[in-house]
Amino acid sequence: MEKRQDIQELTLEEVMGDRFGRYSKYIIQERALPDIRDGLKPVQRRILFSMNKDGNTFEKSFRKSAKSVGNIMGNYHPHGDSSIYEAMVRLSQDWKLREVLIEMHGNNGSMDGDPPAAMRYTEARLSELSGELLKDIEKETVDFVWNFDDTEKEPTVLPAKYPNLLVNGSTGISAGYATEIPTHNLAEIIDGTIYLIDHPNATLDKLMEFIPGPDFPTGGILQGKEEIKKAYETGRGKVILRSKTRIEPLKGGKQQIVVTEIPYEVNKATLVKKMDEVRLNKKIDGIAEVRDESDRTGLQIAIELKKDTNAEGILNYLFKNTELQINYNFNMVAIDNMTPQQVGLKRILDSYIAHRKQVITNRSQYELNKAKKRQHIVAGLIKALSILDKVIETIRGSKDKKDAKMNLVKAYAFTEEQAEAIVTLQLYRLTNTDITQLEKEAEELNQLVTELTKILSDEKELFNVMKKELREVKKQYGNPRLTQIEDEIQEIKIDTKVLVAQEDVIVTVTHEGYIKRSSLRSYSASKPEEVGMKEGDFLLYTGEVNTLDHILLITNKANVIYRPIHELPDLRWKEIGEHISQAILNLSVDESIIAVYTYKELSPTKTFVFMTKEGMIKQTKMADFEPWRTYKSRPTNCMKLKSETDEIVNVYLTNEQKTLDVFLVSHRGFGLRYPLDEVPVVGAKAAGVKAMNLKEQDYVVNGLLVHEDGDTPIVILTQRGSIKRMLAQELPQLGRAKRGLMVLRELKKNPHRVTFMSESSPLELLVTTQNDKQYTLDSEKYPINDRTSNGSFMLDEKQDGEILEVHEMHTAELEQKTDEQMNETN
């Protein structure tokens, strides 16, 4: 098939790149970003220019908004009427703009996000301050370009008698750029500008003496002087903006929080709804009612509290969890020299001053030309009046107007312009007084020409004019600042007592990792043994704690899981509970919980002792396990395990580091005892030190902490079903990382190997064998032997097979674990 000449073949990349590039450039320059000089986006500039041109100004009466929108759309802005009207409404909203540019009659929206009335109902006109943006536009001060259909000219920027970009700020999203420029105080900005005109190399610190920070129309409290400075330096920064609040007493010992100013651009209705949801969802206890009491006199939100509640605490919670306090992110992007730039405070003011300089130059040039033209005419008229009779004679002797002009030029050396002025002169102007008036005008014009020439030739003079005009604006429109600035960002600390209804509860944790809290009521209404559990699972911990307490769970893979008790699932005693993996990510399949600790406060003196299967040991301060930021979904590490196969076999939390010994028993029957003092205290992420010198294929079955003096009976089970009790102290104290002494007699044939070792305080054990036989045994019933004994058989190894696993049985009767008694676990 032959190629058609009228079809271009282009790659998708080319077309997309080109079209999207052009579209982006259009969006950036012609729609979403403000100009650095007058602070307006094109639609806003067209609204103001068009209304001004139509004479819809502040000193005249209001005019239907629909009429203005129609004119703007028909002449300058070929887009949807709703987008024009929305932009127009925003220019009239005194909670969005620090100084409104349009005055509107009728419903122009509200802080609650209500829509304005349709444009056929509202009326609008320019505000007086808008006049200052447009002033002198007819004096060729700014560049004009053709509109979309080449029928009208529109300005590319307004003369802007004050720095509007900073005063009214701007917010917008375009392609690849967004902007967020806050509003400022007119008087402060003008003071800063005047200072910068006089001191072009002023430092930011000096400028910030005049312009300490944004000033929002909605007031509020702005925190973070350093951050404001950073934003003014680079154009980016994050500050905290919070509501203005006070706590008032009410009758009957109650209190209420009263909000009188809210952060900029926060929707009041949504804020009130969110605060009420906190009350409804019982996120915190203590809020009785949230009311919006705003009326025509001003904004007011009342948060009524229940009796005897912590008002400060609740207020802090609301600051942190609702839009009562927000982060305000500066992102000062504006169009400078046709391109989007991220700009700091000084750059904005410099650009404004340069723009204003251009405007004043253009205006002075325009006025100078006009004055010189008039000067020329006035000189001609004065000359004509001095030879009036001759002039009249010449005119009477001429054929027509054109001839009269030519004769005047020939006879008396008038220029054509002067001759035109003379022949169009009205007769009444020939009265006697007129010559003095003309002479006075000539004098005034002379002065004006001198003044304008001076402005144009002397920059200092031009800057004086600029400053004078800025001072005029300040004098007429300046007003006190609304937003209070605080140097430091106040960190919000929320007291848990505020958030949590205080209550004693029963917490259970099972070996497989199911955890729950139950009310005392649910516990006492059931039998202890009716605790909800999966078949084959068993309890690790049962205890009575308070909802303000905390819990740490330690797994065999050295992960620590933290939960405040009040965040545990609140379930009935008979329910299974929630598996820890539902909330915690990245736990491995064979991971199980081996130790549980509840506490009111982390102790500065207690240490954890961790012992591992492959013979490592360490101590770490309890205080190292402060709750971490991501505790809800991620565990933290308590020990670095050196191999995939290593795991923690036992954990202790103790306050008696000086008087305790470590007692370890290995699979091959070695026992080792040495002072806990020999184990250094290291950080949570450390791997620890060698606990025991193990032979090939040997591993630590368990480790205990025992008192140096005294008799601590321990129980050992072997794979062949033999059980033996002995005293830990029968082993002499040796040093850390030694091999140790045998705690069993080594047999040539089928030797005993340790499968279980624990302290033999009253202990019920559940033993499961290879042939699925289960035995429960009470270790107390067996006598205490010496260390070389191999104990006595508790089962028939031929029939039952070897021991597969041994579990310590915890009953569901409450373990009353107080903070003091929490030394031993397991």
Buried (B, 14 or more C-beta within 10 A) or exposed (E): EEEEEEEEEEEEEEEEEEEEEEEBBEBBBEBBBBBBBBBBBBBBBBBBBBBBBBEBBBEEEBBBBBBBBBBBBBBBBEBEBEBBBBBBBBBBBEBBBBBBBBBBBBBBBBBEEEEBBEBEEBBBBBBBBBBBBBBBBEBBBBEEEEBEEEEBEBBBBBBBBBBBBBBBBBBBEBBEBBBBBBBBBBBBBBBBBBBBBEEEEBEBEEBBEBBBBBBBBBBBBBBBBEBBBBBBEEBBBBBBBBBBBEBEEEEEEBBBBBBBBBBBBBBBEEBBBBBBEBBEEEEBBBBBEBEBEBEEEEBBBBBBBBEEBBBEBBBBBBBEBBBBBBEBBBBBBBBBEEEBBBBBBBBBBBBBBEBBBBBBBBBBBBBBEBBBEBBBBBBBBBBBBEEEEEBEEBBEEBEEEEEBBBBBBEEBEBBEEBBBBBBEBEEEEEEEEBBEEBEEBBEBBEEBBEBBBBBBEEEEBBBBBBBEBBBBBBEEBBEEBBBBBBEEBBEBEBBBEBBBEEBEBBBBBBBBBBBBBBBEEBBEEBEBEEBBBEEEBBBBBBBBBBBBBBBBBBBBBBBBBBBBBBBBBBBBBBBBBBBBEEBBEEBEEEBBBBBBBBBEEBBEEBBBBBBBBBBBBBBBBBEBBEBEEEBEEBBBEBBBBEEEEBBBBBBBBBBEBEBBBBBBBBBBBBBBBBBBBBBEBBEBEBBBBEBBBBEEEBBBBBBBBBEEEEEBBBBBBBBBBBBBBBBBBBBEEBEBBBBBBBBBEEEEEEBBBBBBBBBBEEBBBBBBBEEEBEBEBEBEEBEBBEBEBBBEEBBEBEEBBBBBEBBBEBEBEEBEBEBEEBEEBB
